[in-house]
Amino acid sequence: MEELVERIKEDGRVLGEGVLKVDSFVTHQVDPELMEAIGHRFAEVFADAGITKVVTIEASGIAPALFAAKKLAVPMIFARKAKSLTMDEELLTSSVYSFTKQVTSQISISRKFLSSDDKVLIIDDFLANGQAAKGLVELCQQAGAQVDGIGIVIEKSFQDGRDLLEKMGLRVISLARIASLKNGEVEFLEGDA
Ligand code: 5GP
């Protein structure tokens, strides 16, 4: 997605150890126009898939997932990282090792929001080693829901995430694909959409 790639070139900042900082338009301050365009692109790609729910993980997946869900006219569910006192129903849960925070946390979705009737599009802001996406797939599997695909805003293709998800038989659509972050430079591959 050209618009996204240009924005990463302009405003993305490479931190040490293979991390890209995009806090001025994705992960902290959010650009609604860009997020809407991203959400619509995902919705276009999955328009004929019969998606019934869009699933993401808090916090930075929520913006693109919400715009995709609105366009597909389905609900958006975000997995929670901390258990809230108000989550008193039965939960779907899985453990996710966070690439950026380097801790393992439990993620959860109330069982009542996903069922075996659902066809799910999973969306997240970044794909690194695939642990967040895998955790979301596991939540869907626990509910018996079918995962139709994974939409990623920024994929770091030099890490193992895509490989892991494709080996699980999942379709991965990444709007920006990064080949390398070496020497403080962002090098891109051709994106999927
Ligand atoms: P994974 O689970 O695929 O290893 O990592 C994906 C998660 O880690 C994303 O949800 C995102 O929050 C975070 N993440 C991974 N790599 C980066 C990065 O380079 N920059 C930022 N801002 N977040 C990242």
py3Dmol code that shows the C-alpha trace and the ligand (Angstrom):
import py3Dmol

protein = """\
ATOM      1  CA  MET A   1       0.000   0.000   0.000  1.00  0.00           C
ATOM      2  CA  GLU A   2       1.848   2.980  -1.391  1.00  0.00           C
ATOM      3  CA  GLU A   3       0.390   5.566   0.994  1.00  0.00           C
ATOM      4  CA  LEU A   4       1.471   3.528   4.027  1.00  0.00           C
ATOM      5  CA  VAL A   5       4.954   2.882   2.672  1.00  0.00           C
ATOM      6  CA  GLU A   6       5.438   6.613   2.014  1.00  0.00           C
ATOM      7  CA  ARG A   7       4.306   7.432   5.545  1.00  0.00           C
ATOM      8  CA  ILE A   8       6.725   4.893   7.055  1.00  0.00           C
ATOM      9  CA  LYS A   9       9.552   6.422   4.964  1.00  0.00           C
ATOM     10  CA  GLU A  10       8.608   9.878   6.203  1.00  0.00           C
ATOM     11  CA  ASP A  11       7.726   9.333   9.847  1.00  0.00           C
ATOM     12  CA  GLY A  12       8.950   5.873  10.866  1.00  0.00           C
ATOM     13  CA  ARG A  13      12.038   5.670  13.034  1.00  0.00           C
ATOM     14  CA  VAL A  14      14.290   2.648  13.351  1.00  0.00           C
ATOM     15  CA  LEU A  15      15.164   1.728  16.915  1.00  0.00           C
ATOM     16  CA  GLY A  16      17.916  -0.742  17.733  1.00  0.00           C
ATOM     17  CA  GLU A  17      17.259  -4.498  17.608  1.00  0.00           C
ATOM     18  CA  GLY A  18      14.904  -4.562  14.639  1.00  0.00           C
ATOM     19  CA  VAL A  19      12.145  -2.376  16.011  1.00  0.00           C
ATOM     20  CA  LEU A  20      10.327   0.261  13.959  1.00  0.00           C
ATOM     21  CA  LYS A  21       8.756   3.157  15.825  1.00  0.00           C
ATOM     22  CA  VAL A  22       5.570   4.486  14.224  1.00  0.00           C
ATOM     23  CA  ASP A  23       4.128   6.280  17.222  1.00  0.00           C
ATOM     24  CA  SER A  24       3.179   9.425  15.294  1.00  0.00           C
ATOM     25  CA  PHE A  25       0.585   7.629  13.137  1.00  0.00           C
ATOM     26  CA  VAL A  26      -0.114   4.064  14.394  1.00  0.00           C
ATOM     27  CA  THR A  27       0.899   3.098  17.921  1.00  0.00           C
ATOM     28  CA  HIS A  28       0.331   6.230  20.004  1.00  0.00           C
ATOM     29  CA  GLN A  29      -0.905   9.210  18.001  1.00  0.00           C
ATOM     30  CA  VAL A  30      -3.178   7.734  15.325  1.00  0.00           C
ATOM     31  CA  ASP A  31      -3.850   9.093  11.825  1.00  0.00           C
ATOM     32  CA  PRO A  32      -7.567   8.428  11.257  1.00  0.00           C
ATOM     33  CA  GLU A  33      -7.436   9.020   7.480  1.00  0.00           C
ATOM     34  CA  LEU A  34      -4.619   6.538   7.022  1.00  0.00           C
ATOM     35  CA  MET A  35      -6.252   4.024   9.387  1.00  0.00           C
ATOM     36  CA  GLU A  36      -9.493   4.306   7.449  1.00  0.00           C
ATOM     37  CA  ALA A  37      -7.690   3.714   4.153  1.00  0.00           C
ATOM     38  CA  ILE A  38      -5.918   0.697   5.699  1.00  0.00           C
ATOM     39  CA  GLY A  39      -9.170  -0.713   7.093  1.00  0.00           C
ATOM     40  CA  HIS A  40     -10.850  -0.289   3.724  1.00  0.00           C
ATOM     41  CA  ARG A  41      -8.008  -2.055   1.929  1.00  0.00           C
ATOM     42  CA  PHE A  42      -8.392  -5.077   4.228  1.00  0.00           C
ATOM     43  CA  ALA A  43     -12.156  -4.988   3.697  1.00  0.00           C
ATOM     44  CA  GLU A  44     -11.642  -4.979  -0.099  1.00  0.00           C
ATOM     45  CA  VAL A  45      -9.279  -7.953   0.008  1.00  0.00           C
ATOM     46  CA  PHE A  46     -11.645  -9.996   2.207  1.00  0.00           C
ATOM     47  CA  ALA A  47     -14.901  -8.683   0.701  1.00  0.00           C
ATOM     48  CA  ASP A  48     -15.989 -12.070  -0.658  1.00  0.00           C
ATOM     49  CA  ALA A  49     -14.818 -14.207   2.249  1.00  0.00           C
ATOM     50  CA  GLY A  50     -18.055 -14.094   4.233  1.00  0.00           C
ATOM     51  CA  ILE A  51     -16.343 -12.580   7.271  1.00  0.00           C
ATOM     52  CA  THR A  52     -18.640 -12.316  10.318  1.00  0.00           C
ATOM     53  CA  LYS A  53     -16.192 -10.829  12.883  1.00  0.00           C
ATOM     54  CA  VAL A  54     -12.958  -8.858  12.828  1.00  0.00           C
ATOM     55  CA  VAL A  55     -10.656  -9.799  15.728  1.00  0.00           C
ATOM     56  CA  THR A  56      -7.640  -7.838  16.941  1.00  0.00           C
ATOM     57  CA  ILE A  57      -5.617  -7.247  20.100  1.00  0.00           C
ATOM     58  CA  GLU A  58      -5.460  -4.082  22.159  1.00  0.00           C
ATOM     59  CA  ALA A  59      -4.264  -1.433  21.710  1.00  0.00           C
ATOM     60  CA  SER A  60      -2.814  -0.559  18.301  1.00  0.00           C
ATOM     61  CA  GLY A  61      -4.754  -3.134  16.288  1.00  0.00           C
ATOM     62  CA  ILE A  62      -8.040  -1.512  17.237  1.00  0.00           C
ATOM     63  CA  ALA A  63      -7.979   1.452  14.827  1.00  0.00           C
ATOM     64  CA  PRO A  64      -7.382  -0.445  11.564  1.00  0.00           C
ATOM     65  CA  ALA A  65      -9.623  -3.322  12.725  1.00  0.00           C
ATOM     66  CA  LEU A  66     -12.489  -0.966  13.485  1.00  0.00           C
ATOM     67  CA  PHE A  67     -12.413   0.644  10.034  1.00  0.00           C
ATOM     68  CA  ALA A  68     -12.231  -2.781   8.372  1.00  0.00           C
ATOM     69  CA  ALA A  69     -15.156  -4.028  10.461  1.00  0.00           C
ATOM     70  CA  LYS A  70     -17.227  -0.956   9.650  1.00  0.00           C
ATOM     71  CA  LYS A  71     -16.665  -1.436   5.926  1.00  0.00           C
ATOM     72  CA  LEU A  72     -17.462  -5.169   6.162  1.00  0.00           C
ATOM     73  CA  ALA A  73     -20.497  -4.294   8.327  1.00  0.00           C
ATOM     74  CA  VAL A  74     -19.556  -6.773  11.066  1.00  0.00           C
ATOM     75  CA  PRO A  75     -18.553  -6.372  14.746  1.00  0.00           C
ATOM     76  CA  MET A  76     -14.942  -5.857  15.811  1.00  0.00           C
ATOM     77  CA  ILE A  77     -13.658  -7.670  18.905  1.00  0.00           C
ATOM     78  CA  PHE A  78     -10.377  -6.803  20.581  1.00  0.00           C
ATOM     79  CA  ALA A  79      -8.663  -9.345  22.802  1.00  0.00           C
ATOM     80  CA  ARG A  80      -7.777  -7.890  26.169  1.00  0.00           C
ATOM     81  CA  LYS A  81      -4.336  -8.170  27.678  1.00  0.00           C
ATOM     82  CA  ALA A  82      -5.362  -7.648  31.293  1.00  0.00           C
ATOM     83  CA  LYS A  83      -8.363  -9.296  32.866  1.00  0.00           C
ATOM     84  CA  SER A  84     -10.980  -6.733  33.776  1.00  0.00           C
ATOM     85  CA  LEU A  85     -13.270  -7.085  36.789  1.00  0.00           C
ATOM     86  CA  THR A  86     -16.199  -6.689  34.447  1.00  0.00           C
ATOM     87  CA  MET A  87     -15.169  -9.775  32.455  1.00  0.00           C
ATOM     88  CA  ASP A  88     -17.153 -12.161  34.604  1.00  0.00           C
ATOM     89  CA  GLU A  89     -18.223 -14.536  31.830  1.00  0.00           C
ATOM     90  CA  GLU A  90     -16.463 -17.611  30.538  1.00  0.00           C
ATOM     91  CA  LEU A  91     -13.273 -16.607  28.725  1.00  0.00           C
ATOM     92  CA  LEU A  92     -11.255 -17.874  25.798  1.00  0.00           C
ATOM     93  CA  THR A  93      -7.602 -17.391  26.789  1.00  0.00           C
ATOM     94  CA  SER A  94      -4.115 -17.948  25.423  1.00  0.00           C
ATOM     95  CA  SER A  95      -0.560 -16.905  26.288  1.00  0.00           C
ATOM     96  CA  VAL A  96       1.370 -14.488  24.110  1.00  0.00           C
ATOM     97  CA  TYR A  97       5.043 -13.625  24.340  1.00  0.00           C
ATOM     98  CA  SER A  98       5.407  -9.954  23.512  1.00  0.00           C
ATOM     99  CA  PHE A  99       8.222  -9.101  21.110  1.00  0.00           C
ATOM    100  CA  THR A 100       8.460  -5.475  22.200  1.00  0.00           C
ATOM    101  CA  LYS A 101       7.784  -5.877  25.935  1.00  0.00           C
ATOM    102  CA  GLN A 102       9.617  -9.219  26.321  1.00  0.00           C
ATOM    103  CA  VAL A 103       7.069 -10.639  28.740  1.00  0.00           C
ATOM    104  CA  THR A 104       4.432 -13.355  28.406  1.00  0.00           C
ATOM    105  CA  SER A 105       0.869 -12.278  29.017  1.00  0.00           C
ATOM    106  CA  GLN A 106      -2.559 -13.875  28.935  1.00  0.00           C
ATOM    107  CA  ILE A 107      -4.937 -12.543  26.312  1.00  0.00           C
ATOM    108  CA  SER A 108      -8.659 -13.152  26.454  1.00  0.00           C
ATOM    109  CA  ILE A 109     -12.005 -12.715  24.732  1.00  0.00           C
ATOM    110  CA  SER A 110     -15.391 -13.484  26.274  1.00  0.00           C
ATOM    111  CA  ARG A 111     -16.653 -16.765  24.869  1.00  0.00           C
ATOM    112  CA  LYS A 112     -20.058 -15.221  24.137  1.00  0.00           C
ATOM    113  CA  PHE A 113     -18.592 -13.069  21.338  1.00  0.00           C
ATOM    114  CA  LEU A 114     -17.219 -15.912  19.172  1.00  0.00           C
ATOM    115  CA  SER A 115     -18.831 -19.168  18.087  1.00  0.00           C
ATOM    116  CA  SER A 116     -18.489 -21.974  15.564  1.00  0.00           C
ATOM    117  CA  ASP A 117     -20.716 -19.960  13.218  1.00  0.00           C
ATOM    118  CA  ASP A 118     -18.069 -17.251  12.862  1.00  0.00           C
ATOM    119  CA  LYS A 119     -15.638 -16.624  10.012  1.00  0.00           C
ATOM    120  CA  VAL A 120     -12.924 -14.358  11.349  1.00  0.00           C
ATOM    121  CA  LEU A 121     -10.530 -11.822   9.873  1.00  0.00           C
ATOM    122  CA  ILE A 122      -7.667 -11.186  12.302  1.00  0.00           C
ATOM    123  CA  ILE A 123      -5.965  -7.774  12.077  1.00  0.00           C
ATOM    124  CA  ASP A 124      -2.882  -6.471  13.854  1.00  0.00           C
ATOM    125  CA  ASP A 125      -0.546  -3.508  13.526  1.00  0.00           C
ATOM    126  CA  PHE A 126       2.736  -5.451  13.343  1.00  0.00           C
ATOM    127  CA  LEU A 127       3.824  -8.968  12.479  1.00  0.00           C
ATOM    128  CA  ALA A 128       7.203  -9.894  13.956  1.00  0.00           C
ATOM    129  CA  ASN A 129       7.500 -13.482  15.228  1.00  0.00           C
ATOM    130  CA  GLY A 130       3.791 -14.124  14.918  1.00  0.00           C
ATOM    131  CA  GLN A 131       3.048 -14.744  18.577  1.00  0.00           C
ATOM    132  CA  ALA A 132       0.251 -12.174  18.892  1.00  0.00           C
ATOM    133  CA  ALA A 133      -1.486 -13.434  15.733  1.00  0.00           C
ATOM    134  CA  LYS A 134      -1.010 -17.066  16.804  1.00  0.00           C
ATOM    135  CA  GLY A 135      -2.587 -16.251  20.195  1.00  0.00           C
ATOM    136  CA  LEU A 136      -5.586 -14.709  18.428  1.00  0.00           C
ATOM    137  CA  VAL A 137      -5.902 -17.763  16.149  1.00  0.00           C
ATOM    138  CA  GLU A 138      -5.909 -19.973  19.257  1.00  0.00           C
ATOM    139  CA  LEU A 139      -8.752 -17.954  20.802  1.00  0.00           C
ATOM    140  CA  CYS A 140     -10.780 -18.403  17.603  1.00  0.00           C
ATOM    141  CA  GLN A 141     -10.006 -22.139  17.531  1.00  0.00           C
ATOM    142  CA  GLN A 142     -11.180 -22.513  21.138  1.00  0.00           C
ATOM    143  CA  ALA A 143     -14.523 -21.068  20.053  1.00  0.00           C
ATOM    144  CA  GLY A 144     -14.638 -23.350  16.991  1.00  0.00           C
ATOM    145  CA  ALA A 145     -14.590 -20.258  14.757  1.00  0.00           C
ATOM    146  CA  GLN A 146     -12.890 -20.395  11.360  1.00  0.00           C
ATOM    147  CA  VAL A 147     -10.024 -17.977  10.702  1.00  0.00           C
ATOM    148  CA  ASP A 148     -10.213 -16.860   7.102  1.00  0.00           C
ATOM    149  CA  GLY A 149      -7.138 -14.679   7.006  1.00  0.00           C
ATOM    150  CA  ILE A 150      -4.763 -12.350   8.774  1.00  0.00           C
ATOM    151  CA  GLY A 151      -4.410  -8.689   7.841  1.00  0.00           C
ATOM    152  CA  ILE A 152      -1.215  -7.021   8.964  1.00  0.00           C
ATOM    153  CA  VAL A 153      -0.439  -3.319   8.690  1.00  0.00           C
ATOM    154  CA  ILE A 154       3.374  -3.638   8.888  1.00  0.00           C
ATOM    155  CA  GLU A 155       5.139  -6.972   8.471  1.00  0.00           C
ATOM    156  CA  LYS A 156       8.794  -7.304   9.396  1.00  0.00           C
ATOM    157  CA  SER A 157       9.588  -9.974   6.839  1.00  0.00           C
ATOM    158  CA  PHE A 158      13.031 -10.626   8.288  1.00  0.00           C
ATOM    159  CA  GLN A 159      11.339 -12.243  11.306  1.00  0.00           C
ATOM    160  CA  ASP A 160       9.532 -15.598  11.416  1.00  0.00           C
ATOM    161  CA  GLY A 161       5.878 -14.566  11.797  1.00  0.00           C
ATOM    162  CA  ARG A 162       4.649 -15.019   8.225  1.00  0.00           C
ATOM    163  CA  ASP A 163       6.317 -18.407   7.967  1.00  0.00           C
ATOM    164  CA  LEU A 164       4.733 -19.581  11.222  1.00  0.00           C
ATOM    165  CA  LEU A 165       1.238 -18.464  10.193  1.00  0.00           C
ATOM    166  CA  GLU A 166       1.485 -19.803   6.633  1.00  0.00           C
ATOM    167  CA  LYS A 167       2.630 -23.172   8.012  1.00  0.00           C
ATOM    168  CA  MET A 168      -0.604 -23.159  10.042  1.00  0.00           C
ATOM    169  CA  GLY A 169      -2.431 -22.887   6.688  1.00  0.00           C
ATOM    170  CA  LEU A 170      -3.390 -19.226   7.144  1.00  0.00           C
ATOM    171  CA  ARG A 171      -3.567 -16.535   4.463  1.00  0.00           C
ATOM    172  CA  VAL A 172      -1.472 -13.496   5.443  1.00  0.00           C
ATOM    173  CA  ILE A 173      -2.057 -10.104   3.773  1.00  0.00           C
ATOM    174  CA  SER A 174       0.454  -7.417   4.772  1.00  0.00           C
ATOM    175  CA  LEU A 175       0.082  -3.872   3.477  1.00  0.00           C
ATOM    176  CA  ALA A 176       3.737  -2.954   4.064  1.00  0.00           C
ATOM    177  CA  ARG A 177       6.505  -5.531   4.115  1.00  0.00           C
ATOM    178  CA  ILE A 178       9.897  -4.636   5.520  1.00  0.00           C
ATOM    179  CA  ALA A 179      12.920  -6.585   4.327  1.00  0.00           C
ATOM    180  CA  SER A 180      15.410  -5.016   6.697  1.00  0.00           C
ATOM    181  CA  LEU A 181      15.938  -2.348   9.342  1.00  0.00           C
ATOM    182  CA  LYS A 182      19.730  -2.576   9.246  1.00  0.00           C
ATOM    183  CA  ASN A 183      21.874   0.536   9.737  1.00  0.00           C
ATOM    184  CA  GLY A 184      18.860   2.623  10.687  1.00  0.00           C
ATOM    185  CA  GLU A 185      17.397   2.259   7.156  1.00  0.00           C
ATOM    186  CA  VAL A 186      14.003   0.819   6.229  1.00  0.00           C
ATOM    187  CA  GLU A 187      14.134  -1.472   3.186  1.00  0.00           C
ATOM    188  CA  PHE A 188      10.827  -2.600   1.728  1.00  0.00           C
ATOM    189  CA  LEU A 189       9.554  -5.666  -0.124  1.00  0.00           C
ATOM    190  CA  GLU A 190       6.485  -5.517  -2.359  1.00  0.00           C
ATOM    191  CA  GLY A 191       3.368  -5.448  -0.122  1.00  0.00           C
ATOM    192  CA  ASP A 192       0.464  -7.903  -0.594  1.00  0.00           C
ATOM    193  CA  ALA A 193      -2.236  -5.318  -1.244  1.00  0.00           C
TER     194      ALA A 193
END
"""
ligand_1 = """\
24
5GP
P 4.802 -10.783 17.229
O 3.795 -11.311 18.194
O 4.432 -11.014 15.790
O 6.202 -11.229 17.549
O 4.845 -9.212 17.435
C 3.706 -8.469 17.111
C 3.345 -7.527 18.211
O 4.501 -6.913 18.782
C 2.492 -6.417 17.647
O 1.194 -6.529 18.194
C 3.166 -5.133 18.081
O 2.450 -4.574 19.153
C 4.526 -5.521 18.592
N 5.636 -5.234 17.657
C 6.446 -6.138 17.067
N 7.400 -5.555 16.357
C 7.218 -4.226 16.488
C 7.915 -3.075 15.980
O 8.929 -3.153 15.256
N 7.416 -1.864 16.322
C 6.303 -1.717 17.110
N 5.890 -0.480 17.371
N 5.639 -2.782 17.628
C 6.083 -4.020 17.311
"""
view = py3Dmol.view(width=600, height=400)
view.addModel(protein, "pdb")
view.setStyle({"model": 0}, {"cartoon": {"style": "trace"}})
view.addModel(ligand_1, "xyz")
view.setStyle({"model": 1}, {"stick": {}})
view.zoomTo()
view.show()
